[in-house]
Amino acid sequence: MDDFFTKRGISKAIRILDGGAGTGILGAELAELGFTNLDALDPSAGMLEKAKEKDIYKHFICDFLGTNRLDVPDATYDAVVSAGAFIVGHIGPECFGELIRIVKPGGHVMIVVKEIPPEISKSPYIANLRAEMNRRQENGQWKILTMTEISKWMNYPVMFYVCEICPESQQADGLV
Ligand SMILES: C[S@@+](CC[C@H](N)C(=O)[O-])C[C@H]1O[C@@H](n2cnc3c(N)ncnc32)[C@H](O)[C@@H]1O
């Protein structure tokens, strides 16, 4: 993620939401790299309590990423990042509309996903995630900038996706 921002000359003071922050492992890495304006979202109050102890996040949102509307104004964040939380039973592609609403045009949604194949996960989760990501691109809401394998987890690819929010994203009728 740091590489992505650095190559584009993006400031480390950008406002970032860590979705499915858990105890704040990703946030701690970003803070270590110099990012100073981090918020955490997680539906577990216990996880957020642990994240608070790290003293790296400014605001805490105890809520789910899903089809629900968050108590966050439109175009609040420069980026939403997430690692380890886009998995079966946790965060799914149904939250993309809400992410597009809360990220500024030109901002980014950046997710790290362990791509466990359907015969193991017993779920079409990955295919659905990619289909919805592509659908949002075809509808002009975001542009997929990166779809890269960054490592392996138990021989399965760990993918890094970056989608850039388009200026007209909010106008795409019925999609958000
Ligand atoms: C495996 S942990 C990953 C935590 C952290 N990102 C990390 O890298 O250590 C997954 C987290 O996602 C949270 N979670 C589950 N469902 C969620 C949802 N619908 N929206 C947001 N967070 C969710 C869980 O509470 C848990 O803290």
The ligand as an SDF file (V2000), in Angstrom:
LIG
                    3D

 27 29  0  0  0  0  0  0  0  0999 V2000
   -9.2660  -11.7600   10.4540 C   0  0  0  0  0  0  0  0  0  0  0  0
   -9.6960  -10.2620   11.2360 S   0  0  0  0  0  0  0  0  0  0  0  0
   -8.5790   -9.1330   10.4080 C   0  0  0  0  0  0  0  0  0  0  0  0
   -8.2790   -7.9560   11.2510 C   0  0  0  0  0  0  0  0  0  0  0  0
   -7.1990   -6.9940   10.7350 C   0  0  0  0  0  0  0  0  0  0  0  0
   -7.5720   -6.3250    9.5150 N   0  0  0  0  0  0  0  0  0  0  0  0
   -5.8610   -7.6650   10.5960 C   0  0  0  0  0  0  0  0  0  0  0  0
   -5.3050   -7.6480    9.5190 O   0  0  0  0  0  0  0  0  0  0  0  0
   -5.3980   -8.1760   11.6070 O   0  0  0  0  0  0  0  0  0  0  0  0
  -11.2560   -9.8750   10.5120 C   0  0  0  0  0  0  0  0  0  0  0  0
  -11.9860   -8.7140   11.1680 C   0  0  0  0  0  0  0  0  0  0  0  0
  -13.1140   -8.3850   10.3660 O   0  0  0  0  0  0  0  0  0  0  0  0
  -14.1670   -8.0060   11.2200 C   0  0  0  0  0  0  0  0  0  0  0  0
  -15.4300   -8.1510   10.4800 N   0  0  0  0  0  0  0  0  0  0  0  0
  -16.1900   -9.2380   10.2940 C   0  0  0  0  0  0  0  0  0  0  0  0
  -17.2710   -8.9600    9.5560 N   0  0  0  0  0  0  0  0  0  0  0  0
  -17.1820   -7.6380    9.2410 C   0  0  0  0  0  0  0  0  0  0  0  0
  -17.9890   -6.7280    8.4960 C   0  0  0  0  0  0  0  0  0  0  0  0
  -19.1090   -7.1230    7.8710 N   0  0  0  0  0  0  0  0  0  0  0  0
  -17.6000   -5.4450    8.4090 N   0  0  0  0  0  0  0  0  0  0  0  0
  -16.4560   -5.0080    8.9990 C   0  0  0  0  0  0  0  0  0  0  0  0
  -15.6480   -5.8270    9.7030 N   0  0  0  0  0  0  0  0  0  0  0  0
  -15.9950   -7.1120    9.8290 C   0  0  0  0  0  0  0  0  0  0  0  0
  -14.0270   -8.9320   12.4130 C   0  0  0  0  0  0  0  0  0  0  0  0
  -14.6900   -8.4120   13.5590 O   0  0  0  0  0  0  0  0  0  0  0  0
  -12.5180   -9.0190   12.5610 C   0  0  0  0  0  0  0  0  0  0  0  0
  -12.0440   -8.0530   13.4730 O   0  0  0  0  0  0  0  0  0  0  0  0
  1  2  1  0
  2  3  1  0
  2 10  1  0
  3  4  1  0
  4  5  1  0
  5  6  1  0
  5  7  1  0
  7  8  2  0
  7  9  1  0
 10 11  1  0
 11 12  1  0
 11 26  1  0
 12 13  1  0
 13 14  1  0
 13 24  1  0
 14 15  1  0
 14 23  1  0
 15 16  2  0
 16 17  1  0
 17 18  1  0
 17 23  2  0
 18 19  1  0
 18 20  2  0
 20 21  1  0
 21 22  2  0
 22 23  1  0
 24 25  1  0
 24 26  1  0
 26 27  1  0
M  CHG  2   2   1   9  -1
M  END
$$$$
